[in-house]
Amino acid sequence: MGDRRLVRKVIKRRGTVEEYAVEKLVTSMLKAGADLKTAREIARRIEEELAEKEEVRSEELRSRVLELLKERNREWYENWVVYDRAVKKRAT
């Protein structure tokens, strides 16, 4: 994708801002059980969808990842949801 990617900042739930890092998306999907190839494909698709945005909310990223994981493998989706509930205390 090169220079086309404009997303530079992620606005976290608590209002803090951090630099966008595709590796964080990929790592989260790997922890949910996705294989590396699929995790990278999903991350690339999300980057393409967000190509013209300067910033994105973490909830938007999470929601889109979950949609795409669910399409690929229901177990990966459920693993992510369980992690969100147990560790991050979120209702996904």
ZATIKE-957891 format. One record per residue: residue number from 0; residue in one letter; x, z, y of N, C-alpha, C, O in turn. Coordinates in pm, 1 decimal, decimal comma, m for minus. Layout:
REM residues N
+------+------+----------+----------+----------+----------+----------+----------+----------+----------+----------+----------+----------+----------+
| resi | resn |      npx |      npz |      npy |     capx |     capz |     capy |      cpx |      cpz |      cpy |      opx |      opz |      opy |
+------+------+----------+----------+----------+----------+----------+----------+----------+----------+----------+----------+----------+----------+
|  NUM |    A |        X |        Z |        Y |        X |        Z |        Y |        X |        Z |        Y |        X |        Z |        Y |
...
+------+------+----------+----------+----------+----------+----------+----------+----------+----------+----------+----------+----------+----------+
//
This chain:
REM residues 92
+------+------+----------+----------+----------+----------+----------+----------+----------+----------+----------+----------+----------+----------+
| resi | resn |      npx |      npz |      npy |     capx |     capz |     capy |      cpx |      cpz |      cpy |      opx |      opz |      opy |
+------+------+----------+----------+----------+----------+----------+----------+----------+----------+----------+----------+----------+----------+
|    0 |    M |     81,9 |      0,0 |   m119,2 |      0,0 |      0,0 |      0,0 |     85,6 |      0,0 |    124,7 |     44,7 |    m54,0 |    227,5 |
|    1 |    G |    201,6 |     58,3 |    118,1 |    294,2 |     49,9 |    229,4 |    241,5 |    106,6 |    359,2 |    187,6 |    217,2 |    362,6 |
|    2 |    D |    257,2 |     30,0 |    466,7 |    223,2 |     76,7 |    599,8 |     73,4 |     83,3 |    627,2 |     32,0 |    139,3 |    728,7 |
|    3 |    R |     m7,9 |     27,3 |    538,9 |   m151,4 |     24,3 |    562,6 |   m214,7 |    162,0 |    562,7 |   m314,7 |    183,7 |    631,2 |
|    4 |    R |   m158,5 |    255,6 |    487,3 |   m215,9 |    389,4 |    477,2 |   m201,4 |    463,6 |    609,0 |    m90,6 |    486,2 |    657,6 |
|    5 |    L |   m315,3 |    501,0 |    665,6 |   m313,4 |    570,8 |    792,6 |   m344,9 |    719,1 |    779,9 |   m315,2 |    796,7 |    870,7 |
|    6 |    V |   m405,0 |    759,3 |    667,8 |   m437,9 |    900,3 |    652,7 |   m309,2 |    980,6 |    661,8 |   m217,1 |    962,2 |    582,2 |
|    7 |    R |   m304,1 |   1066,6 |    756,5 |   m183,6 |   1147,0 |    777,5 |   m211,0 |   1296,9 |    763,1 |   m120,5 |   1374,5 |    732,3 |
|    8 |    K |   m336,5 |   1337,0 |    785,7 |   m366,8 |   1479,6 |    787,7 |   m489,7 |   1510,6 |    702,4 |   m584,3 |   1432,3 |    694,2 |
|    9 |    V |   m484,5 |   1628,8 |    638,8 |   m597,5 |   1679,5 |    562,7 |   m643,2 |   1807,2 |    630,9 |   m563,9 |   1898,2 |    654,7 |
|   10 |    I |   m771,8 |   1812,7 |    661,9 |   m829,8 |   1932,4 |    722,3 |   m883,5 |   2018,3 |    608,6 |   m977,0 |   1979,1 |    538,8 |
|   11 |    K |   m824,4 |   2134,4 |    590,8 |   m860,0 |   2223,4 |    480,9 |   m990,4 |   2297,5 |    511,6 |  m1037,6 |   2297,6 |    625,3 |
|   12 |    R |  m1047,3 |   2359,9 |    409,2 |  m1175,4 |   2431,1 |    424,0 |  m1172,4 |   2535,9 |    534,9 |  m1271,0 |   2553,8 |    606,3 |
|   13 |    R |  m1062,8 |   2602,8 |    548,8 |  m1053,0 |   2710,0 |    649,3 |  m1013,9 |   2659,7 |    788,1 |   m994,5 |   2738,5 |    880,7 |
|   14 |    G |  m1002,6 |   2527,5 |    801,1 |   m972,4 |   2469,5 |    930,8 |   m826,0 |   2439,8 |    955,2 |   m791,1 |   2377,8 |   1055,6 |
|   15 |    T |   m740,6 |   2483,0 |    865,3 |   m599,1 |   2451,3 |    881,5 |   m577,2 |   2302,8 |    852,4 |   m658,4 |   2238,3 |    786,2 |
|   16 |    V |   m467,1 |   2250,8 |    902,7 |   m435,6 |   2109,9 |    884,0 |   m301,0 |   2099,3 |    814,7 |   m206,5 |   2170,6 |    848,5 |
|   17 |    E |   m293,4 |   2009,1 |    717,1 |   m164,9 |   1985,1 |    651,8 |   m146,0 |   1835,3 |    635,0 |   m241,1 |   1757,5 |    642,3 |
|   18 |    E |    m22,1 |   1797,1 |    612,4 |      9,3 |   1656,8 |    591,8 |    m52,3 |   1608,6 |    460,7 |    m53,3 |   1680,9 |    361,1 |
|   19 |    Y |   m102,8 |   1487,6 |    461,9 |   m158,3 |   1427,4 |    341,1 |    m44,3 |   1398,3 |    243,8 |     59,8 |   1345,4 |    282,9 |
|   20 |    A |    m64,7 |   1433,1 |    117,2 |     35,0 |   1407,7 |     13,4 |    m36,7 |   1359,6 |   m112,8 |   m104,8 |   1437,2 |   m179,9 |
|   21 |    V |    m20,9 |   1233,5 |   m143,6 |    m87,1 |   1175,9 |   m260,6 |    m46,4 |   1249,6 |   m387,4 |   m124,9 |   1256,4 |   m482,1 |
|   22 |    E |     73,0 |   1304,2 |   m391,4 |    120,6 |   1375,6 |   m509,2 |     31,7 |   1495,2 |   m542,7 |     16,1 |   1530,2 |   m659,7 |
|   23 |    K |    m26,6 |   1557,6 |   m440,2 |   m114,8 |   1671,3 |   m465,2 |   m240,6 |   1627,2 |   m539,5 |   m288,8 |   1698,1 |   m627,7 |
|   24 |    L |   m293,4 |   1510,9 |   m504,1 |   m409,9 |   1458,6 |   m576,0 |   m373,3 |   1430,1 |   m721,1 |   m444,4 |   1470,1 |   m813,3 |
|   25 |    V |   m262,3 |   1360,9 |   m740,0 |   m219,2 |   1324,2 |   m874,2 |   m195,6 |   1449,7 |   m959,0 |   m241,1 |   1456,4 |  m1073,2 |
|   26 |    T |   m126,0 |   1547,1 |   m905,0 |    m97,5 |   1670,9 |   m978,0 |   m225,7 |   1743,7 |  m1016,6 |   m236,6 |   1795,0 |  m1127,9 |
|   27 |    S |   m321,4 |   1748,6 |   m926,9 |   m448,6 |   1815,3 |   m956,7 |   m521,0 |   1746,6 |  m1071,5 |   m578,5 |   1812,7 |  m1158,0 |
|   28 |    M |   m518,2 |   1613,5 |  m1072,0 |   m584,2 |   1539,9 |  m1180,4 |   m510,5 |   1559,4 |  m1312,7 |   m573,5 |   1568,5 |  m1418,1 |
|   29 |    L |   m378,4 |   1565,7 |  m1307,6 |   m301,2 |   1592,2 |  m1429,4 |   m336,4 |   1729,1 |  m1486,5 |   m350,2 |   1744,3 |  m1607,8 |
|   30 |    K |   m350,8 |   1828,0 |  m1399,9 |   m387,3 |   1962,6 |  m1444,4 |   m526,4 |   1965,5 |  m1506,0 |   m555,7 |   2049,5 |  m1591,0 |
|   31 |    A |   m612,6 |   1872,7 |  m1462,5 |   m747,6 |   1863,7 |  m1519,0 |   m748,5 |   1790,1 |  m1652,4 |   m850,5 |   1787,3 |  m1721,3 |
|   32 |    G |   m633,9 |   1729,9 |  m1689,3 |   m623,8 |   1663,5 |  m1817,8 |   m606,9 |   1512,8 |  m1812,1 |   m584,4 |   1449,2 |  m1915,1 |
|   33 |    A |   m617,3 |   1455,1 |  m1693,9 |   m601,4 |   1310,0 |  m1680,7 |   m458,4 |   1269,6 |  m1714,2 |   m364,2 |   1346,0 |  m1693,0 |
|   34 |    D |   m443,7 |   1148,7 |  m1766,6 |   m309,5 |   1096,9 |  m1790,6 |   m253,1 |   1044,0 |  m1658,0 |   m327,8 |   1018,0 |  m1563,6 |
|   35 |    L |   m122,0 |   1028,6 |  m1652,7 |    m54,7 |    990,6 |  m1528,8 |   m103,6 |    856,1 |  m1475,1 |   m126,2 |    842,3 |  m1354,9 |
|   36 |    K |   m120,0 |    758,3 |  m1561,8 |   m164,3 |    625,4 |  m1518,2 |   m301,5 |    633,0 |  m1450,5 |   m321,6 |    575,0 |  m1343,8 |
|   37 |    T |   m394,1 |    703,6 |  m1511,8 |   m528,6 |    716,2 |  m1455,6 |   m525,6 |    794,1 |  m1324,9 |   m591,2 |    755,6 |  m1228,2 |
|   38 |    A |   m450,2 |    902,9 |  m1321,2 |   m440,8 |    983,3 |  m1198,9 |   m388,2 |    899,3 |  m1082,8 |   m438,9 |    908,2 |   m971,0 |
|   39 |    R |   m287,4 |    818,6 |  m1109,7 |   m232,0 |    732,3 |  m1003,9 |   m331,8 |    624,3 |   m961,7 |   m342,1 |    591,8 |   m843,4 |
|   40 |    E |   m404,9 |    569,3 |  m1057,9 |   m505,6 |    467,5 |  m1024,7 |   m614,6 |    525,6 |   m935,7 |   m654,6 |    463,5 |   m837,3 |
|   41 |    I |   m662,4 |    644,5 |   m970,1 |   m766,0 |    709,4 |   m889,1 |   m712,5 |    741,3 |   m750,2 |   m781,0 |    717,3 |   m650,8 |
|   42 |    A |   m592,1 |    794,7 |   m741,9 |   m531,4 |    826,4 |   m612,3 |   m516,5 |    701,4 |   m526,9 |   m542,9 |    704,6 |   m406,7 |
|   43 |    R |   m474,6 |    592,0 |   m588,0 |   m458,6 |    466,0 |   m516,0 |   m594,5 |    415,9 |   m464,3 |   m605,9 |    368,0 |   m351,4 |
|   44 |    R |   m694,5 |    428,0 |   m547,8 |   m829,6 |    385,4 |   m505,7 |   m878,5 |    467,4 |   m386,9 |   m935,2 |    412,7 |   m292,3 |
|   45 |    I |   m856,8 |    597,3 |   m391,7 |   m897,8 |    684,3 |   m280,9 |   m821,5 |    647,8 |   m154,0 |   m880,3 |    641,6 |    m46,0 |
|   46 |    E |   m691,8 |    623,9 |   m166,1 |   m613,3 |    583,6 |    m48,7 |   m666,8 |    454,2 |     11,0 |   m672,9 |    439,8 |    133,1 |
|   47 |    E |   m705,5 |    360,3 |    m74,2 |   m760,2 |    234,1 |    m23,8 |   m891,2 |    257,2 |     49,8 |   m916,0 |    196,1 |    153,7 |
|   48 |    E |   m974,8 |    345,0 |     m3,5 |  m1102,7 |    375,9 |     60,5 |  m1083,2 |    444,2 |    195,4 |  m1164,9 |    427,7 |    286,0 |
|   49 |    L |   m976,4 |    519,8 |    208,6 |   m951,2 |    596,9 |    331,0 |   m846,3 |    531,4 |    421,0 |   m795,0 |    595,0 |    513,0 |
|   50 |    A |   m815,1 |    407,0 |    394,9 |   m702,5 |    340,1 |    460,0 |   m706,9 |    342,7 |    611,9 |   m601,5 |    346,4 |    675,4 |
|   51 |    E |   m821,9 |    340,9 |    670,6 |   m830,4 |    334,5 |    816,9 |   m849,2 |    470,1 |    883,4 |   m862,0 |    477,3 |   1005,7 |
|   52 |    K |   m851,1 |    576,7 |    806,0 |   m872,1 |    709,8 |    863,7 |   m739,2 |    775,4 |    899,4 |   m640,7 |    763,4 |    826,6 |
|   53 |    E |   m738,6 |    842,8 |   1009,6 |   m621,7 |    919,6 |   1052,8 |   m619,2 |   1056,3 |    983,4 |   m512,4 |   1110,6 |    954,9 |
|   54 |    E |   m739,7 |   1111,7 |    956,4 |   m748,9 |   1241,0 |    891,3 |   m870,3 |   1242,4 |    799,6 |   m961,4 |   1160,7 |    813,3 |
|   55 |    V |   m869,9 |   1336,7 |    706,1 |   m978,5 |   1349,3 |    609,4 |   m996,7 |   1496,6 |    576,5 |   m900,3 |   1573,2 |    576,8 |
|   56 |    R |  m1118,2 |   1535,5 |    548,7 |  m1147,1 |   1673,9 |    509,5 |  m1116,1 |   1690,5 |    360,8 |  m1140,9 |   1600,1 |    281,1 |
|   57 |    S |  m1062,5 |   1805,4 |    324,7 |  m1027,5 |   1829,7 |    184,8 |  m1151,1 |   1821,3 |     95,0 |  m1141,2 |   1778,9 |    m20,1 |
|   58 |    E |  m1267,7 |   1861,4 |    147,3 |  m1391,4 |   1853,3 |     68,6 |  m1424,8 |   1708,8 |     34,0 |  m1472,8 |   1680,2 |    m75,7 |
|   59 |    E |  m1399,3 |   1618,0 |    127,4 |  m1424,6 |   1476,2 |    102,6 |  m1331,4 |   1423,2 |     m7,0 |  m1374,5 |   1349,6 |    m95,8 |
|   60 |    L |  m1205,6 |   1460,8 |      0,0 |  m1109,9 |   1419,5 |   m103,8 |  m1151,9 |   1473,1 |   m240,2 |  m1157,4 |   1398,7 |   m338,2 |
|   61 |    R |  m1181,1 |   1601,9 |   m245,6 |  m1219,4 |   1665,2 |   m371,8 |  m1344,7 |   1600,6 |   m429,8 |  m1351,3 |   1573,5 |   m549,7 |
|   62 |    S |  m1442,9 |   1576,1 |   m345,3 |  m1567,5 |   1515,6 |   m390,1 |  m1544,0 |   1377,0 |   m450,5 |  m1599,7 |   1343,6 |   m555,0 |
|   63 |    R |  m1461,4 |   1297,7 |   m384,1 |  m1434,0 |   1162,6 |   m432,8 |  m1353,4 |   1165,6 |   m563,1 |  m1379,8 |   1087,2 |   m654,2 |
|   64 |    V |  m1255,9 |   1255,6 |   m571,9 |  m1179,0 |   1269,0 |   m695,4 |  m1272,7 |   1305,6 |   m809,9 |  m1264,3 |   1247,8 |   m918,2 |
|   65 |    L |  m1361,6 |   1401,2 |   m786,2 |  m1454,0 |   1442,5 |   m890,8 |  m1543,5 |   1328,6 |   m936,2 |  m1566,9 |   1312,2 |  m1055,9 |
|   66 |    E |  m1593,7 |   1250,1 |   m842,6 |  m1677,2 |   1134,9 |   m879,1 |  m1601,0 |   1039,7 |   m970,7 |  m1652,6 |    995,8 |  m1073,4 |
|   67 |    L |  m1479,4 |   1009,2 |   m932,6 |  m1399,8 |    913,3 |  m1009,4 |  m1354,6 |    970,8 |  m1143,6 |  m1348,6 |    898,1 |  m1242,8 |
|   68 |    L |  m1323,1 |   1099,6 |  m1147,7 |  m1288,7 |   1161,6 |  m1275,8 |  m1407,9 |   1158,6 |  m1370,7 |  m1393,5 |   1129,7 |  m1489,5 |
|   69 |    K |  m1524,8 |   1188,8 |  m1317,3 |  m1646,2 |   1191,4 |  m1399,1 |  m1674,6 |   1053,7 |  m1459,3 |  m1719,6 |   1043,2 |  m1573,4 |
|   70 |    E |  m1647,8 |    948,2 |  m1381,6 |  m1666,2 |    811,3 |  m1431,5 |  m1571,0 |    780,9 |  m1547,1 |  m1607,2 |    712,0 |  m1642,4 |
|   71 |    R |  m1448,8 |    833,4 |  m1537,2 |  m1345,7 |    802,2 |  m1636,9 |  m1354,9 |    890,1 |  m1760,7 |  m1342,9 |    841,9 |  m1873,4 |
|   72 |    N |  m1376,6 |   1021,8 |  m1738,4 |  m1372,2 |   1113,9 |  m1851,1 |  m1441,7 |   1244,1 |  m1811,4 |  m1391,3 |   1319,5 |  m1728,1 |
|   73 |    R |  m1554,7 |   1268,9 |  m1870,1 |  m1635,3 |   1386,9 |  m1835,9 |  m1557,5 |   1517,8 |  m1855,2 |  m1575,2 |   1612,1 |  m1778,0 |
|   74 |    E |  m1472,1 |   1524,0 |  m1956,9 |  m1394,9 |   1646,0 |  m1983,3 |  m1299,7 |   1678,1 |  m1867,4 |  m1285,5 |   1794,3 |  m1829,3 |
|   75 |    W |  m1235,0 |   1576,2 |  m1811,8 |  m1144,6 |   1599,2 |  m1698,0 |  m1222,6 |   1653,9 |  m1579,1 |  m1178,4 |   1746,4 |  m1510,9 |
|   76 |    Y |  m1338,0 |   1595,6 |  m1556,1 |  m1425,5 |   1642,5 |  m1447,8 |  m1460,7 |   1789,5 |  m1470,1 |  m1448,3 |   1870,9 |  m1378,6 |
|   77 |    E |  m1504,2 |   1823,4 |  m1590,6 |  m1543,9 |   1961,3 |  m1620,5 |  m1425,9 |   2057,0 |  m1609,4 |  m1442,3 |   2169,8 |  m1562,9 |
|   78 |    N |  m1307,4 |   2013,7 |  m1651,6 |  m1187,3 |   2097,8 |  m1637,3 |  m1162,5 |   2130,7 |  m1490,8 |  m1130,6 |   2244,9 |  m1457,5 |
|   79 |    W |  m1176,9 |   2031,3 |  m1402,3 |  m1155,4 |   2052,5 |  m1259,5 |  m1256,8 |   2154,0 |  m1206,9 |  m1220,8 |   2245,3 |  m1132,6 |
|   80 |    V |  m1383,8 |   2137,7 |  m1245,5 |  m1490,0 |   2227,2 |  m1199,4 |  m1464,0 |   2369,9 |  m1246,0 |  m1479,3 |   2464,1 |  m1168,2 |
|   81 |    V |  m1425,2 |   2386,7 |  m1371,5 |  m1395,2 |   2520,4 |  m1424,3 |  m1281,6 |   2583,3 |  m1344,9 |  m1289,1 |   2700,8 |  m1308,8 |
|   82 |    Y |  m1177,6 |   2507,3 |  m1317,6 |  m1064,2 |   2558,4 |  m1239,2 |  m1110,5 |   2601,1 |  m1098,8 |  m1074,6 |   2708,7 |  m1051,0 |
|   83 |    D |  m1190,2 |   2515,8 |  m1034,1 |  m1240,3 |   2549,0 |   m899,9 |  m1318,3 |   2680,6 |   m901,0 |  m1303,1 |   2763,4 |   m811,2 |
|   84 |    R |  m1400,4 |   2698,7 |  m1001,6 |  m1483,0 |   2820,6 |  m1008,7 |  m1399,6 |   2942,7 |  m1042,9 |  m1415,4 |   3047,8 |   m980,8 |
|   85 |    A |  m1310,5 |   2930,0 |  m1141,3 |  m1235,5 |   3045,9 |  m1189,6 |  m1120,6 |   3086,0 |  m1098,6 |  m1100,7 |   3204,7 |  m1072,6 |
|   86 |    V |  m1045,5 |   2989,3 |  m1050,4 |   m924,9 |   3019,5 |   m974,6 |   m949,6 |   3018,5 |   m824,7 |   m906,9 |   3109,2 |   m753,3 |
|   87 |    K |  m1017,6 |   2917,1 |   m778,2 |  m1036,3 |   2903,1 |   m633,5 |  m1166,5 |   2964,4 |   m584,0 |  m1193,5 |   2966,7 |   m463,9 |
|   88 |    K |  m1247,6 |   3014,5 |   m678,2 |  m1374,5 |   3081,3 |   m644,7 |  m1467,3 |   2989,7 |   m565,3 |  m1533,9 |   3034,0 |   m471,7 |
|   89 |    R |  m1471,4 |   2861,7 |   m603,1 |  m1556,4 |   2762,6 |   m537,4 |  m1666,6 |   2719,5 |   m631,0 |  m1647,1 |   2709,9 |   m752,2 |
|   90 |    A |  m1781,6 |   2693,9 |   m574,2 |  m1888,4 |   2627,2 |   m649,1 |  m1875,7 |   2479,4 |   m618,0 |  m1908,2 |   2435,4 |   m507,7 |
|   91 |    T |  m1828,7 |   2403,4 |   m714,6 |  m1805,8 |   2261,2 |   m693,4 |  m1934,1 |   2183,3 |   m709,5 |  m1934,3 |   2061,0 |   m695,2 |
+------+------+----------+----------+----------+----------+----------+----------+----------+----------+----------+----------+----------+----------+
//
